[in-house]
Amino acid sequence: MVVVSATTAAEKSNKRYPGEAKGFVEEMRFVAMKLHTKDQAKEGEKEPVDQPLAKWEPSVEGYLKFLVDSKLVYDTLERIVEKAPFPEYAEFRNTGLERSEVLAKDLEWFRQQGHVIPEPSTPGVTYARYLEELSEKDPQAFICHFYNTYFAHSAGGRMIGRKVAEKVLDKKELEFYKWDGDLSQLLQNVRDKLNKVAENWTREEKNHCLEETEKSFKFSGAILRLIFS
């Protein structure tokens, strides 16, 4: 019995998590991809609940709601990182991925076109409040939201932006979808920082971070759906 127990414990301690060999960011990416639908990503496992993106009918009013709520979330993330209630947050200041200022420019452009800029709505307010609370007590979970928010926007978010622009903005590219410098390099720099921070986490803390991914998708999905409201 002793031999069997020792063997089992050794196997458990040597268990490799998907993506672990490449660093913790790859683990986060793996979990996030599994939460995509099968039509969004080849690694996706979720069944689609909404119509395919190509069949969605966005409106300028809905898109403005999405941009306003997105700005509130980015304002919140960037303020938290600047304040850094946990020292590791400071690693993510001035990464070049920040979106708050460019969103302000886009909303000003809409205002100049005669559109009324709405107040933030329930999805954005709820998410921002959750991020504030999380950042003060749970750094691993907060980092999960940080990663998924910025990295999702640089990938699927850009594709959605192009589709919406084709339908309601005469293909105008907003500042929200532009970055100063090489985006792939900016993303790599943040990956390196995330991996460095996670090196100091226990396996339990890493798993806790990964478990927060589903909540991240839930909050961001509610904001995304504003485009079609």
N, C-alpha and C positions, 0 to 999 in steps of 0.2 A: 504493500500500500504506500509506503514511504517513497519507493522508487517511482511509482505511478504518479503520485502527487507532485513530486519534484519535477518530473518530465512535463506534466501539464502546466505547471507554473512557468517553466522555462519557455514553453511554446507560446504562452500568453504574453510573456514579456518581450518575445521576439516577433510578435505579430506586427506586420507592416500595414499601415493604413494606406488606402489608395492615394497615390501622389506623394506619399511621405518622403520617398527617396529624393525627390526634387526640391523639397522644402515645403514649409507649411502653406504658402500661397497656393501651391498646386493642390493641396488637400482642400482648401477653401473653394478653389475653382471646380474641383471634381464634384463636391457636394452641391454647389450652385448649378452646375450643368444638369445634374440629375433632376433638379426641380423645374427645369425647362420642359415645355411640352415637346412631343415628338416632332411636331412641325416647326419648332423653333431651333432645335439642335439635334444632331444625330445621337448625342448622348442623353437626350431628354427622355424621361420616363413618365411624365404626367400626360394624361389625356387632355386634349384641348377642351376648354369650357366655353370660350368665346369664339366668335367667327374668326377666320383667318384674317390677318392684318390687311391683306389686299381688298377684303370686302367691307372693312370698317369705313364709316363715313364721318370723318372728323369735321368739326366746325371751328371757326376762329374763336368763338366765345369759349368753347370747351378747351381749346388749346391754350388760351390765356389763363384759364383756371389752372391748367397743368403747369404752366410756366411760373405762375405766382406761387403755387404750393411747392414746386421744386425749389424755387429761390428761398423760401422759408426753411426748407430742409438743409440746403447748402449753407445758408446763413448760420444755422444752428451748428452744423458740423464744423464749420470754419471758426466760429466763435469758441467752441469747446476746445478745439485743437490749440487755439491761441492761448486760452486760459490754462489749459493742461492741468486739470485736477489730478491726473496721474502723469508722472514724468515722461512715460513712453509716448504720450500723445504729441509731445513737442517734436518728435521725429517727423511728424507729418505736416509741419508748417511749411508754407512756400514750396510746395511740390511742383507747381505748374499745372496741377489738375483742378485747381480751385475754379468754381463756377459762379460764385455769387456776383462778382463785379460784371461779368459778361451778361448774366441774366438781367441785371439792372439796365444795361445798355439796350438789350432787346425789348424790355418792357417800355423803355422810353421811346423806342422807335414805334411801337404799337400806339403809344399815346399820341405821338405826332401824326399818325395816320388817322386819328380821330376816334380810336377805340377807347372805351372806358376800361380801366384796369381794375379788376375785382379785388376784394379783400381775400386773404387766404381762407380756404374752406376747411371743412372738418378733416378730410384725409391728411392734409399738410399740417394742420395745427396739432392733430393727435400724434402724428409721427414725430414732430419737433419736440413735443412735450416728453414723449417716451425717450427720445435720444438724450435730452437734458437729464432726466432721472437716471438713465442707464449709465451715463458717463461719470456720474459721481460715485457709483458703487460697484460697477461691473466692467472693468476695462476690456476683458476678453470679448464679452458680448458687444460692447461698443465698437471695438475694432472690426468685428464681423460686419456691422452695418456700414462702417466707413469703407471697407473694401468693396462690398457689394454695390454701394451707391455710386462710387466713382468709376469702378471698372465696368459695371453694367452700362453706364451712360456712354463710355468710350467705345462700346461694341454695339449691342442691340439698340441702345438709345439713339445712336447716330442713324441707324437704318430707319427707325421709326420717324426721326426728324425729317429725313429725306422724303419719306412717303407722305407725311403730313404737308410738307412744303409743296410737294407736287399738286396736292389736292386743294389747298386753301390759301397758299401764299405765292402762287405763280413761280414756284421753285426758288424763292429767296432763301438763302442760307443764313440762318441766324448765328450770332456770335456764340451762342450756347454750344454750337457744334464745331467751334474752332479753338485751337490751342496754339500758344506761342511755343515754337520749337517742335522738335520731332516727337509726336505723341507716343510712338512705340518706346522711345528712350525714356520719356517721362514715366510711363507705366513701369518700365523695368526698374527705374530708380526706386519707385514706391514698393515694387515687389521685394527688392533687396532690403528695404527698411522694414517691411512687414515680417520678412523671414528672420531678420536680426532680432526684432522685438519678441517674436514667438520662440526664439531659442531659449529664452529665460522662463518659459511656461512649462508646467508639468503636463503630462499626457492628459490628465483630467481637465486642466484649464483649456488645452487645445480642443478637446472634445466638446467642452462647454461652448466655446466659440463657434464650432461647426454646427452645433445644435441650434444656434440662434439664426441660422441662414433662412429657415422657413419663415420666421417672423419678418425678416428683412424683405423677403419676396412679397409677403402679405401687405406690408405697409406701402412698398413702392408700387405694387400692382393697383392699389386703391387710388393712388395719385395718377398713375398712367391712364386709368379708365376715365379720368376727367376729360381727356381729349375728346371723347366720344359722347360726353354728357350733353 
